[in-house]
């Protein structure tokens, strides 16, 4: 965490963020990158060092959702309070974003809140353990949110020492057949196999986020890249067979050879947001087939002359891929419908408040 930064570009700053700062009228303030967050507090870093950061009361009041708050990876305009503290004056536009549907309730009690995992990420390393966590469907979910946010994905199959070479080759083949030519890195933190290849994928000034369930080895892999045990790790639960949630907050770490990596708490479910673009991009085979359907609004479930169903019936389209595509589309559509309904509730509530204020003013209440 304490790596000295001599040039702001080492943190990933470029012309995109610099021009955005000017456009927002924030050029009189310094810039820093959010490297950690926990329960509303932040830590930021720039060429002058690391600082504790807080946002203004005005920003809190104006925030309409969690997406309006800083997150790890963000670039923020800051002003100095003292040697250890800064005030966040604004968040610069995000170049890329990783987000998922959260189960948290928002201000009006709706469970449609979007959780931002991290921003301004160059590559998302999607980690799966070959012994217990391996799932093509889950890989597709992570790939969807990565591509929807403009983030380049790569797959890490970890703990390869636990299965035979034949089994490993089979799983790599399955990934290539199902997901196409996506980079697949094979690693074992126990034997050290594949760690050099993983390190070769990391470039100076670029940012990488590790995604995956608890217990798949994300934090251990980052410790290996760092060359020391900085992040606390835990073993798989002996009774449940599930990973323990050791990482509880998102944090950015700096590698000696350059490059930044973000450790991310493991999640058991990867809920879809409005990730239609990412779904269409990942399942481009189905998207291309759909152009030949008889009806423009074909749902690919029962309609006559559906090119997708025809390909499925002929055995050209993988059944599991089709099933996961349909599930992800339904989730994304449900999220979008819930978001529209939520906006309408907020609009109706605003109308109610305005009407109440008018009636109170008519009744002689000057404060309204």
CORFEN-V760604 format. One record per pair of residues at least 6 apart in sequence whose ideal C-beta (glycine too) atoms are under 8 Angstrom apart, sorted by the first residue. I is the first residue (numbers start at 1). J is the second residue. Records with the same first field share a line. If there is no record, write none. Layout:
BEGIN
I = J + J
END
This chain:
BEGIN
1 = 35 + 50 + 230 + 251 + 253 + 254
2 = 50
3 = 254 + 255 + 256
5 = 11 + 45 + 46 + 47 + 254
6 = 47
7 = 47
8 = 31 + 46 + 47
9 = 205
10 = 204 + 205 + 258
11 = 33 + 45 + 46 + 205 + 260
12 = 33 + 120 + 122 + 205 + 206 + 207 + 260
13 = 31 + 33 + 75
16 = 93 + 95
17 = 31 + 75 + 92 + 93 + 95
20 = 92 + 93
21 = 27 + 29 + 31 + 77 + 92
24 = 77 + 90 + 92
26 = 77 + 89 + 90 + 92
29 = 77 + 78 + 79 + 89 + 90
30 = 46 + 48 + 77 + 78 + 79 + 80 + 86
31 = 46 + 75 + 76 + 77 + 78 + 92
32 = 44 + 45 + 46 + 51 + 53 + 75 + 76 + 78 + 86
33 = 44 + 45 + 46 + 73 + 74 + 75 + 76 + 252
34 = 42 + 43 + 44 + 53 + 70 + 71 + 72 + 73 + 74 + 75 + 76 + 252
35 = 43 + 44 + 45 + 50 + 72 + 251 + 252
36 = 42 + 43 + 72 + 249 + 250 + 251 + 252
37 = 43 + 70 + 71 + 72 + 249 + 250
38 = 248 + 249
41 = 52 + 53 + 54
42 = 52 + 53 + 54 + 55 + 70 + 88
43 = 50 + 51 + 52 + 53
44 = 50 + 51 + 53 + 76 + 78 + 86 + 88
45 = 51 + 252
46 = 78
51 = 78 + 84 + 85 + 86
52 = 84 + 85 + 86
53 = 70 + 76 + 78 + 85 + 86 + 87 + 88
54 = 85 + 87 + 88
55 = 69 + 70 + 87 + 88
56 = 87 + 88 + 89
59 = 68 + 69 + 88
62 = 68
63 = 69
65 = 106 + 113 + 114
66 = 102 + 104 + 106 + 113 + 114 + 115 + 116
67 = 99 + 114 + 116
68 = 91
70 = 76 + 88 + 91
71 = 116 + 117 + 118 + 119 + 250
72 = 118 + 119 + 250 + 251 + 252 + 262
73 = 94 + 118 + 119 + 120 + 121 + 207 + 209 + 252 + 262
74 = 91 + 92 + 94 + 119 + 120
75 = 91 + 92 + 120
76 = 88 + 89 + 90 + 91 + 92
77 = 88 + 89 + 90 + 91 + 92
78 = 86 + 87 + 88 + 89
79 = 86 + 87 + 89
80 = 86
81 = 87
94 = 119 + 120
95 = 119 + 120 + 150
96 = 119 + 120 + 121 + 122 + 149 + 150 + 151
97 = 116 + 118 + 119 + 121 + 149 + 150 + 151
98 = 116 + 117 + 118 + 119 + 121 + 124 + 145 + 146 + 149 + 151 + 209 + 211
99 = 114 + 115 + 116 + 117 + 145 + 149 + 273
100 = 114 + 115 + 117 + 145 + 267 + 270 + 271 + 272 + 273
101 = 112 + 113 + 114 + 115 + 271 + 272 + 273 + 331 + 335
102 = 111 + 113 + 114 + 115 + 271
103 = 111 + 271
104 = 111 + 113 + 115
105 = 111 + 113
106 = 112 + 113 + 342
108 = 342 + 345 + 346 + 349
110 = 338 + 342 + 345
112 = 335 + 338 + 339 + 342
114 = 273
117 = 145 + 209 + 211 + 250 + 264
118 = 209 + 250 + 262 + 264
120 = 207
121 = 149 + 151 + 207 + 208 + 209 + 262
122 = 151 + 152 + 203 + 206 + 207 + 208
123 = 151 + 152 + 153 + 154 + 201 + 206 + 207 + 208 + 209
124 = 142 + 146 + 151 + 152 + 153 + 154 + 208 + 209 + 211
125 = 154 + 155 + 156 + 185 + 198 + 208 + 209 + 210 + 211
126 = 139 + 142 + 143 + 146 + 153 + 154 + 155 + 156 + 211 + 212
127 = 156 + 158 + 210 + 211 + 212 + 216 + 217 + 218 + 221
128 = 134 + 135 + 138 + 139 + 155 + 156 + 157 + 158 + 212 + 213 + 216
129 = 157 + 158 + 159 + 162 + 215 + 216 + 217
130 = 157 + 158 + 159 + 160 + 162 + 163 + 167 + 168 + 171
131 = 159 + 162 + 163
132 = 215 + 236 + 241
133 = 212 + 213 + 215 + 216 + 243
134 = 157 + 171
136 = 174 + 175 + 178 + 179 + 320 + 324
137 = 320 + 324
138 = 213 + 270
139 = 155 + 175 + 179
140 = 178 + 179 + 282 + 321 + 324 + 328
141 = 270 + 272 + 328
142 = 153 + 211 + 212 + 270
143 = 153 + 179 + 182 + 278 + 282
144 = 272 + 275 + 278 + 279 + 282 + 328
145 = 270 + 272 + 273 + 275 + 278
146 = 152 + 153 + 211 + 278
147 = 153 + 277 + 278 + 281 + 282
148 = 273 + 275 + 276 + 277 + 278 + 279 + 281
149 = 278
151 = 209
153 = 182
154 = 182 + 183 + 184 + 185 + 201
155 = 175 + 179 + 182 + 183 + 184 + 185
156 = 184 + 185 + 186 + 187 + 198 + 210 + 221
157 = 168 + 171 + 172 + 175 + 184 + 185 + 186 + 187
158 = 187 + 188 + 189 + 216 + 217 + 221
159 = 187 + 188 + 189 + 190 + 216 + 217
160 = 168 + 186 + 187 + 188 + 193 + 194
161 = 188 + 190 + 191 + 193
168 = 186
172 = 184 + 186
175 = 182 + 184
176 = 182 + 184
177 = 318
178 = 318 + 320 + 321
179 = 282
183 = 201
185 = 194 + 197 + 198 + 201
186 = 193 + 194 + 197
187 = 193 + 194 + 195 + 197 + 198 + 217 + 221
188 = 194
189 = 195 + 217 + 220 + 221 + 224
192 = 224
195 = 221 + 224 + 225
198 = 221 + 225
199 = 225 + 257
201 = 208
202 = 208 + 225 + 255 + 257 + 258 + 259 + 261
203 = 258 + 259
204 = 257 + 258 + 259
205 = 258 + 259
206 = 259 + 260
207 = 252 + 259 + 260 + 261 + 262
208 = 259 + 260 + 261 + 262
209 = 261 + 262 + 264
210 = 218 + 221 + 222 + 261 + 262 + 263 + 264
211 = 218 + 264
212 = 218 + 266
213 = 242 + 243 + 266 + 267 + 268
214 = 242 + 243 + 244 + 245 + 246 + 265 + 266 + 267 + 268
215 = 234 + 235 + 236 + 237 + 242 + 243 + 244 + 266
216 = 243 + 266
218 = 247 + 263 + 264 + 266
219 = 231 + 232 + 233 + 246 + 247 + 263
220 = 233
222 = 230 + 231 + 253 + 261 + 263
223 = 229 + 230 + 231 + 233
225 = 255 + 261
226 = 253 + 255 + 256
227 = 256
230 = 253
231 = 246 + 247 + 251 + 253 + 263
232 = 246 + 247
233 = 246
234 = 243 + 244 + 246
235 = 244
236 = 242 + 243 + 244
237 = 243 + 244
242 = 268
243 = 266
245 = 265 + 266
247 = 263 + 264 + 265 + 266
248 = 265
249 = 265
250 = 262 + 263 + 264 + 265
251 = 262 + 263
252 = 260 + 261 + 262
253 = 260 + 261 + 262 + 263
254 = 260
255 = 261
271 = 331 + 335
272 = 279 + 328 + 331 + 332 + 335
273 = 332 + 335
274 = 332 + 335 + 336 + 339
275 = 328 + 332
276 = 329 + 332 + 336
279 = 325 + 328 + 329 + 332
280 = 287
283 = 321 + 325
285 = 317 + 321
286 = 300 + 308 + 317 + 321 + 322 + 325
289 = 307 + 308 + 311 + 317
290 = 298 + 300 + 307 + 308
291 = 307
292 = 307
293 = 300 + 303 + 305 + 306 + 307 + 308
294 = 303 + 304 + 305 + 306
295 = 303 + 305 + 306
298 = 306 + 308
300 = 306 + 308 + 309 + 322 + 326
301 = 309 + 326
303 = 309
308 = 317 + 322
311 = 317
312 = 319 + 322
357 = 368
360 = 368
361 = 368
END
